[in-house]
Amino acid sequence: MNFRLKTRELLLFITIALGIYMLLIIGFAWLYYGTNSIGLTPYSKPFTETIDFEKAIYFSIVSFHTIGFGDIHPTSDLGRQIVMVQSTLSLFFTAIFSGFLVYFVIKRPRDIFATERVYIRFRKHHYFLSIRLGNLGRDIIDLKSKFEAWTIVNNTRIRAFRSEEELADLEKILYFDIDLNEPANLNLRNAIKTSLENKTLLHMKFSFIGNDIKTGEQVAYAKYYDTGHLRFGKMFLNVYSWDTNGRRKNFRWNNFERIEEMNPELVQGFLEAEAP
């Protein structure tokens, strides 16, 4: 069965927790049985039953969960000390197990990703710096993004550009675009051109924070790029199509990083033209 990553992690955690639980139960049962430190409570009627390993396991479980039926009890100081140690360990085990179980149930899996490259695209007669985002999980809303760029000159990092803006909801696919023809983005365009001419090294960081639409959990994402990640292109290839009800279908995630090639003339135009 092809479980999703989150399901596999949850099952692995439960398996490990149950394994530790069984080791504790059997380990303490062996201590009770091996030290002959527990015995049956006679109550008001005499009987001839003796403590065997099965009863030691039973007493270990009862003591671990601090139930205390009283039908078996420690008969020596060593037995009472073992009970105290086991009862203390049970409190920590229960708290840790419960906390991690809740964490695994509600945490969001790592299902957000971005293109491995930053693309300089040409569309609508403008050059854009573009990053495509993908999401395999629940929608993310209330997105606030940040894009920063630095040039490295004489071993010194100098901020060349910074932009913060709100984005549309990240359902399956989202595009982050910066219009490099806008006067406000002149410094970024010049930094890219200078970097592509091998005059400076350009570092870039794209990040955002948002909220999981179902749990309200805050989601943060960041990815770093440098000059070697810059590529030219036009339109990204589609990763899905639409059905007659307006729903996405036929996802082709292998197209996520694919883009139409930019004509060499347009590439040269970007490198040679004066930025507005």
N, C-alpha and C positions, 0 to 999 in steps of 0.2 A: 504494500500500500504506500502511495506517495504522500506522506504527511508533509505539511508545510513546516518551515523551520521552527516556528513558534511551538507547534504541537510536538515536534520531536524534542525540543529543549525541555518542555514541560514533562513529557514522559521520561526523559533521561533523569531529570531532577527527582521525580517521584520514585523511580527505580533505585537511585542512589540513596534517597532518604529511607526507603523501606529496607534496603540492605543494611544501613547503619542501625536502624531500629532492631532488626533481627539479631545483629551482632551484640547489641547491648543486652537484649533480653536473654539470649543464650549464654553470654559471658557472665552475667550476674547469676543466672540459674546454676551455672557450673560452680561459681563461688559458694552459693548457698549449699549446694549438694556436696561439693568437695570438702567443705569445712564442717559439714554436719551441724550447721548453726541454726536450722529451723526445725520445727516440729509441729505435729497436729495438735489442735486444741481439743481436749477431751469433752468439754462442756459438762453435761450432767450424766452422760452414759459412757461406760468404758468401751473401748474398741481396740482392735489389734492392727489397724492399718499402719503402714510405715511410709516414710518419705522416700520416694523414688525420684528419678530425674524428671519425669513428666510432671510430678507435683511441684518440683523445684521451678520448672518453666512457668507453671501456672502462678506460683507465688511471685516470680519475677515480674510477670505481666501485671499482676494486681498491685504490686509495690511500685512499679514504674508509673502507673497511672493513679497512684495514691488512692486506690479504692478502699482497701482495708476491710475485707469481709470478716476477718478474725478467725477463720477456720484453720489457718496456718499462721504461725507467729515465730519470730526469732527467739531462740532459746539460749542465746549467749550474748556477751558483750560484743563479740566479733560480728555476730549476725545483725545486731542492732546498728552497728557502725556501717555495715554493708548496705542496709536498708536506707540509712541517712544519705550515703553517697549516691545511691541509685535514685532516690527521690529528688535530690538536688539536680542531678544530671537530667532527669526527666523534664524539669521546669525549663532548663536552657534549650533542650532539644525541641520541646513543643513550641516555645517562642520563636526559635530560629526557623523551624519548619513552617509554621504558620505565616511568618513574615515573608519568607522566600516564595511560598506558594501564592500568596496574594500578589507579589511582585511579578511572578511569571504569568499569572492570569490576566492582569490589567496592563502590563507593559506593552508598549508598541514595538513590533519587530523592526529590524533594520531593512525597511522596504522602500526607502527613498534613495534615488540615485540621480546623477547628472551626467551629461556628456563628458567624456574624458578630455575633450578639447574645447577651447573657446573659438567660436567661429566668427569671422568677419563676413557677413552676408550682404548681398546686394539685392534689394527689393524696393519697389516703388520709387526708383531713382535715388535711393539713399543707401549709404553704407551703415550697417548695424553691427554692433558687437552682440553676439547671441550665445546663450547657454540653454540647452533643453533639459527640463526636469521630468523625471518619471516617478510614478508612485504605484506600487503593487498592493498597497493596503487601503485603509480607510481614508476618506477625504481629509484634507487639512485646510482649515479656514483661518481667517484673520492673519494672513501672512504679511510679515514686514521683512523686507530684504535689505541687504547692504552689499555694495560692491566697492572694493578698494583696489587701487593699483599703486605700486611703488617702483621707482627706477633705482638701480644700484650703480652709483657713480663713485669711483675712488673708494670702494669698500664702505660706502655710506648709503643708507637707504633713505630716499627722498620721496615723500608722498606726492604722487602726480594727479590722483583723482580719487574722489569719494562720492558715493551716491547712496541715498536711502529712499526707499519708496515702498508703498503698499502694493501687493500683488493680488491677482485673482485667486480664487480657491484652487488648490492643487488636488484635482480629482485623479486623473490618470496621466495627463500630459500638460505641461505648462512651459511657456517660453519666457525667458528673461532677455529683454532687448534694450540696448542703449543706442540711440540714434547718434551716430558719429558725425552727422552733418549739422547737428544743433550746436550753436555757438557755445552753450554752456558746457559742452563735452569736448571742447577744442583741446584741452590739455591731455585728455585720454587719447584722442586721435593722434596727436603729435607724439605721445609716448609710445604708442604702438608702431608708428612709422619708424621712429628712431630705433626702436628695438629690432624691428625686422631688417633694418639696414646694418645690424650687428654693431651698433654703436653703444648700446646700453643693454643691460639685462632688466627685463620687466617681470615683476612679481604681481600676481593678482589673487584676490580672495573674494569668493562669492559665498554669502551666508544668508540664512533666513531663520526666523522663529515663527511658529504658528501653533494652532491648537487642533488636537484630534477631534473630529466632528462628533464622535460617539462618546468618548470618555472625558473630553475636555483637557486631557493631558497635554502639557506644553511639549512641542516638538522642535528641536533645533537641528540645523544642518549646516555644514561648512565644507568647502572644497577649495583647494589651492591650485593655482596654475602659474606657469611662467612662459617665457618667450617661445619655448619649444612646443607649447600646446596650442599656439595660434595656427589656424587654418582658414583658407578662403572657401566660400561656397555660396549657394543661392537658397533653394528651398530644401528643407528637411524632407526625407521620404516619410510617407505616412506609416504609422504603426497600427492603425485600426481603420475600420470602415463603419458606416452607419446602417442600421436596419430601418425598416419602414416606420418603426415606432420612435425613431430618434435616439436609439440606444447604441452604444459602441459595441462592436463585435469583431471577430477575426483579428485578434491582436497578433502583431508580428514584431515582437520586441527586438528581433535581430536587425530591424531597420532603425533602431533608436539612434545610432551614431552615424547613420548614412545621410549624405547630403549631396545635392546636385553640384557638379563642378562649376566653378566660376570661370568665365572666359578670361584668357590671359590678358586681353585688352582692359578688362575691368580691374584685374589685379594691378596692372601697371598704372591704371588711372588712379587707384587708391594711393599707390606709392609716390606718384609724381604730382598729383594735383595739390594745389594749395588748400588747406583746410579753411572752411568759411570762418 
